[in-house]
Amino acid sequence: MHAAFFLLLGASLARFLIRHPGEPRTPWIIAFSAALALLYVLGPVLGGGPGGPGGTDGPGGTDGPGPSARRFTWLGAVVASWVVLVVLAPSFAWCAVPLFYTGLRTLPARASLVLVTLLTTLVVAAQLRLAEGFDPNLVLAPPAVAAIATAVFVHTQRQAARQRALIDDLIRTRRELAATERREGTLAERQRLSMEIHDTLAQGLSSQQMLLQAADRTWDSDAEAARRHVRTAADIAARGLAEARRFVHDLAPPQFDGGAGLEDALRALAAPESTAVSVRFHVEGVSVPLPDRVRSALLRIAQGALANVTEHAAATTVALTLSYLGDQVVLDIADDGRGFDPGAAPAPGGARGHGLPAMRARVRQLGGTLTIESVPGEGTVLSASVPLETP
């Protein structure tokens, strides 16, 4: 639109100089043309706005409650210079088309329509002055052009307003979605840490407490057994410290340090110095490399299950079995303890109340299943099955 204004202004000036060479009004025409061009170029500065001439980007001065005194003064100077040019040379009338848009962008809706009507009237009068006689086209064409220009501008601005509203909605929705994802991520991380702490640090502390209590009871009667309990408690404390440091760095369980696999970690877990009950561990099937997530989850499940057996089941023997079944890996933990009713509500704050849901959550995250079979007085069998991806 700016380019069209200067093109029409230059064409009108050239037409006047060609048609009326050497007339006394020529210097005035040139002077007012230069002044109008300069005012139009300085619109962003004199108008006090970022949107080019007129200083606004929307209809009716959308960057404020209304046109400021500077913009109003600037627009008045532009229109006054154009009116003088039209009076001196009617051929400058067609510069009104770009001025329509300038007025529509600068003034409120009603004021801009009044300005468009005034400019259109001057264009009609100028065209009739140039004509040799009355021409209906000269009376009807300028209002039609003004109406089309105004309709196009209003339609464009309404579309822009709808797009701005849509963009605002999208930005708001994106922010709400990001906030929701952050909350969900925080809750998932809290759940993960609670499961990690329950299966490692909490169970380790519980085992230490039991060992230290046993050492206290046997300190006078069996000093060697008491020292053995203390040493085992110290080993468990060392492993718990390693787990705590590993949580900080969010690395794999320390049992897998040095390239150790799940079988090695489970054998270490079943070692006599690591548990207060007798644990028999064996492997069935041909072992295959397991993903880190699967290894970590099965190890945590085994740790939690053995801790529950030690603390609650009063069992003497536990069978820990790792089975490779081709498309899945299964971990079974069977004990000969007092058993329990899996359908009964857990005691508030009990280890089973937190440990079993944590195990189910671990297996569910891997797409597997957790099965618990137990009858009071007949022991418990816990089975965790995790599918393996086909190579």
C-alpha positions, 0 to 999 in steps of 0.5 A: 500500500505504501508503494502504491501511494508513492507510485500514484503520487509520482504518476500524478506529478508526472502527468501534471508536468507533462500536461501543464508545462511552465504554469505558475502553479508548478512550483507549488505542486512540486512543493506540496508533492514533496511535503506530502511524500515526506509526511507519509515517509515520516509517519512512523515517527510523527505518528508515534506508532510502530505500524507504519503510517498511522502508527497502528496495526489494527482497525481504529487504533488497536494499540491504544484506546484511540488515536493520540494527538500526534497521530491525529495531527499527522493524519490531518497534515497528510490529508490537508496536503493532499486536499491542497494538491487536489485543488491545484491539480485534480489528477492527484485525486487517485492518491486517495485510495492508499489514504483510505487505508491510512485513515482506516488504520489510524482512526476509530471506525466511525471517524475513519468512515467519515474520512473515507466519505470526505475523501471520496467526495473530493475524488468525485469533484476532482474527476468531474473537473477533469471531465469535459462534461457530466459522466455517471461513471465518474460519479459512481466509480470512486464510491465503488472503489472506496466501498470495496477498499473499506470492505476489504480492509474491514474483512482483513482486520476481522480475520486478523482479530480471529487469528489473534484470538486463535493464537492466544487460545493455542498459546494458553492451551499449550501452556496449560498442557505444559503445566499438566505434563510437568505435574504428571512428570512430577507425580511419576517421578515421586512415584518412582522415587517412592518405589525405589526408596521402599524397595531399597533404603526402607527395606535395608533400614528395616533389615538393619534394625532387625539385625541390630536388635538380634545383636543386642539380644545375643551380645552377652550370650553369643558375642560372635553371633552378635558381631556377625549381625553387626557386620551384616548390618554394616554391609546393608548400610553400605549398600543403602549408602550406595543406593542413595548416592545412585538415586542422586545421579539417577543411574542403574542399581549398583548391583549392575556395576562392573557389567554384572547381570541380573543373575549375578545380582540375584545370586548376591541377593540370595547370599546368606550374608545378605538375608536372614532367611535361607534363599535358594536361587536357580535359573531356568532356560537359556539366559538372554541379555535384558534391557536395563529397565527390565533388569532394574525392575526385576531386581527391585521386585526381588528385593521388595519381596524378600524384604516382605518375607523377612519382615512379615512372613516368618518363613524359613526358606525362599525359592527365587527362580528366574525363568527365560521363556523365549518371549518373556522373562519370569521371576518367581519368589515362593516362601513357606511362611504364614501367608496372607489373604491377597484380597484383604485390605492392607494395614495402613502404612504396612509394607505390603500396603505399599510394596505390592502396589509398587511392584505392580506399577513396575511390572505394568510400566514394562507391559507385564503382569504380577501374580500373587498366590497365597493362603493363610498358613500355606506360604506365598508365591509371587510371580512377575512376568515381563515380555521381551521384544523380539530381536 
